[in-house]
Amino acid sequence: MPKIIVPDDEPTVLAGTVAEERLRRLGEVRIYDSRALSDEELLRRIADADIALNIRATSVFSRNVLEHCSRLKLISIYGVGFDNVDIKAATELGITVTNTPGYSAVAVGEMALTLMLAVARRIVQNDRTIRSGEWARGYSLQLCGKTLGVIGTGNIGQRMIQLGKSIGMKVIAWTFNPSPERAARYGVEFVALDELLRQSDVVSVHVLGSPQASNLIGKRELRLMKPTAILINTARGSAVNEPALVEALASGVIAGAGLDVFAVEPLPPDHPLRRLENVVLSPHTAAMVPEATLAGLAMSVDNIKNFLQGKATNVVQPAT
């Protein structure tokens, strides 16, 4: 029986579920209910694993870790992003890496739409003023007829394109790999990133975490945006340069932001984003709905089952 280790089920999503029952039928399972926040701790937990089921991106499968896991043959990631795994090292060492594409597209798309509406219509600020005894009415932003720029057109980006259109927005998009075929399939125009930033009233980020996408939106890019524009990020904190975003929000370079992801999580108590009135903050909960959780867990277990049967699914390929 293969030894299957879950090094990081915290907060708990796997333990006690149907997915755990299915997993235990595939091998000898050990689940840790805390996070492995260092190479040493992660290695201690998975050193004798044949398979690792990775729940949290805080577990970093570095080359150093992978080189010391002589039995490890599969890392099954519960989630879409795989920037916490050294894919090149894993490939060289014969370790297959899988993920769960599309499992949370509906949930994350809804969160991006919610953040966009909350910022545009000043929902959080108005709630605060009423609770403080005020009745501060003022104009907000109507989104129908405005331009939504979607950065990244994977499953979640495609969902956001649909949602933007559904409320009457003009939608344009940018991706690392545009093509006329994809544009026709998604029903959207692909434009250059700078052009998207200049045109859009709302920019919504949906790229995977990767070195290529790190600091994709920085000081220069933010200054290309309209002073009335809103930035939404439900992808990875690393995709947007956080100090540059704080400066842009504080100085009026852009009008507002809605953020579900951050460079450091949890967000430090003294972080300047906490002091800004024109940003709506969410604690990385976009995919935290029962439907997405159960679908992602089922897919991650399916990936293990299929691998053991010699027909690996949802394999992450190294960058070329």
N, C-alpha and C positions, 0 to 999 in steps of 0.2 A: 504494500500500500504506500503510495507517495505521501511524503510529509508536506502538508499544506499549512503555511504560517500566515496569519493575519497580524502584522506588527503594530497596527495603529487604529483600532476601532474606537476612536474617541473624537467627538461624541458618538455614542453607540448608534450604529445603523444596521449592522449585520447580525449581532448576537440576538438570538430569540426569534429570528425570522424564518420563513420557509426557505429562504436562500441558504441559511446556515444548515438547516436539515439536509438540503440537497448537497451542500458542500461536504458534509460529514459522510455521505455515501460514496464520495469520490476518493477519500483518503483519510489519513490521520491528521486531525485539525487541531491547531493551537491558536487561540485568539487572545491578543493583548488589548486591554481596555484603557491604554494610555498611549501617548504619542512617543515616537522614537525621534528625539530632537538632535541627535548627533550620530556621526558615522559609527562610533563605538557602540552606542546603544542599539542602533539598527542592526549592526553586524551580530551583536550578542543574541538578538532575537531570531535572525534568519540564517545564521551560519550553517545549520544543518538542514535547511529547507530544500525540498525539490521544487516547490512552487510557493511564490509569495503572492497573496492577494492584498494589493495596496489600496487602502481606503483614503488616506490623507496625503496631500501634496507636501506636507511638512516632513514626510519620510523621503530623504534624498538618497536615491540609489546611485551613488557616485562610482566612478571607476574603482576607487579604493575599496568600497564595500563589495562591489561585484567580483573583484579579483580574489576576494577571500571567501566567496561562497562557491565552493567547488562542486556542490551538488545541484545548485540552482539551475533550472532549465526554463522556467516560465515566471514572468511577472505579469499578473493580471490586474490591470488598473481599473478601479471603480471610478470612472470619470472620463472626460474627454481629453483633458490636458495631460501631457506626458513630459513636461519640462523638468520634472523632478527625477527623471531617469536619464542616465547617460546612454542614449540609444546606440551611439557609435561603439562604446565599450561593450554594451550588452551583445551587439551583433558580432563583434570580434570574439567574444567569449562563448558564443553559441547559445545565448539566452534569448528566448523569444519574449517579446513584449506586446501585450494586447491592451486595448482600451474599449470604451463603451460609447461609440459615436452616436449622437442623436438621442440618447436616452432622456436628456433634460431640455431638449429644444423648445418644447411648448412652455415649460415652466420658466426658463430663463428669458424667452421672448416676452412672456407676460410681465416679468419683473422689469425688463428694459422699458417696455411700454408704460408700466406703472410709474417708474422713476421719471420718465420723460413728461408724463402728464402732471406728476406731483410738482416738478420744478416749474414747468410752464404755467401752471395755474396757481402756484404759490400755496399749495395745500398745507404744507408743514408750517410755513410762516403765519398763515391765517389762523391755523389751529392754536398756535402759541399766543397770538395777540388776543384771541377771544378768551382763552384760559386766564390771561393776565388781566382781564376786565376791560380790554379795549374793543373797539369796533372799527378797525382800520381798513376801510374798503379802498381798493385801487385796481387799476387795470392789470390784467395778466395777458398771457400770450395764447391766442387761438392757433391750434396746430393745423387744422384743415386748410389746405391751400399753401402750406409752407413746404420747404424741402427737407427731407430726411436723407442724410448720408450714412450709409451702412458700410462699416469697415470690417471686412471679413465676411465671406459668404458660404461658410459651412452650414450645417443644419440649423444652428441658431440664427445666423445671419439671414438665411433664407426665410426663416419664420418671421424675423423682424421686418423684412421686406414686405411680407404679406400683411402684417399688422399695421405698418405705416400706411400702406395703400388703403386698408380698410377704414381708416379714419380720414381719408381724403388728402393724404400728403403725396407730393411728388417724391419719388424715391430714386436716388442714384447710389452707386456702390463702387467700392474698390476692393480688389483682392490681389494676392501675390500672383495668382495664375488666371488672368482673365482670358476669355475666349468668346467669340460670337455665339458659339453653341450654348455656353453657360448663360450668357446674357439673355438669349432667347428663352431658355428653359426657366430662368428665374423671373423673366418679365421685367428686366431692369437694365438701365444703361450703365456700363462700366466707364468710369472716368479716371484720370490721374488723381493721385492722392491730394496734391495741392489744389487741384480744381474742385474736388469734393469739399475740402475744407473751406474754400472761398464761397462756394454756392450754398452750403447747407445752413439751415436754421437750427437743426439738431444733428449732431454727429453721434452715432451709436457704435461702440467698439465691440467687435465679436471675433477677434483673432485668437488662435491658440497661443498658449505660452511657449515661446521659443526664443533662441538668441536673435533670430531674424526680426521678431516682433518686439523685442525689448526696446523701450523708449521710442516706439514708433511715433508717438505724439509727444513732442518736446516744446521748448520755448518758441522755436521758429514756427512750428506747425500751429500752435495756439494763436500766434499773432496773425496767421493767415485767416483765422475764423472771424466772422462778424462779431461786433461788440454786443449784439443782441442774441448771440448763439448760445446753445446749451450743449454740453458734452455729457454723454452717458457711457459708463464703463461697467459692464457685467462680465468682462472676460478675464483679464489678469491685471493685477495692480502694476506689474512691470511694463505693460504696454503703454502707459502714460507716465511721463516724468512727473513725479509727485511735487517736488519743489516748484517746478515751472507751472504746474496747475494751480498750486496755492497762490503763487504770485499773480497769475492771470485772473483768478477769481477775486483776489483782494484789490487789484488795481483796475478792474473793469475791462480788461482785455476781452473777456467773454462774460456773458450775463449770469451763467449758473452751471451747475453740474449735478448729476445724480450718480452716486458711486456705490457699488456693492462689493468692490474688491480694492485692496490696498497693498502698498509695497510691503508693509509689515502688518501682520494680523495676529492677535487682535490689534486694533488701532491704539497706539499708545495714548495714555490719558492726557498728555500735554501736546498732542499733535495739533498743529495750527488749523487743520480742517475742521476740528471740533468748534472752533471759534468763529467760523464764517457762516453768515446767515443765508448766503445764496447757494448752498450745497445741501442736498439731501443724502444722508448716509444710511447704509444698510449693512449689517454684519455678515456679508458673504452668504446670503440665504436664498439666492435666486433659484437654485435647484432643490431647495429643501421643501418639497411637497411629497406626500406619500406616493403619488403615482410615479414620479420620477425616481424616487429612492428605490422602490420595488423593481422598477424596470431596469435600473442600472445594476442593482445587485444580481438580478436574474441573468443579465447579459454577462456580467463578470464571471459568474459561475458557469454559464454556458461556454464561455471562452476556455475555461479550465477543462470542462468535460470534453469539448471538441479537440483540444490539444492532446489530451490523454488518448483520444481515439484516432490520433494521427491526421486530423483535418483542422488545423488551427484557423481560427476566425478572428477578424478585426485586428490583424497584426499591424503594429506600428512599424513603418519602414524608415530606415535611416535617411537623413537628408542627403541629397546628391549635389 
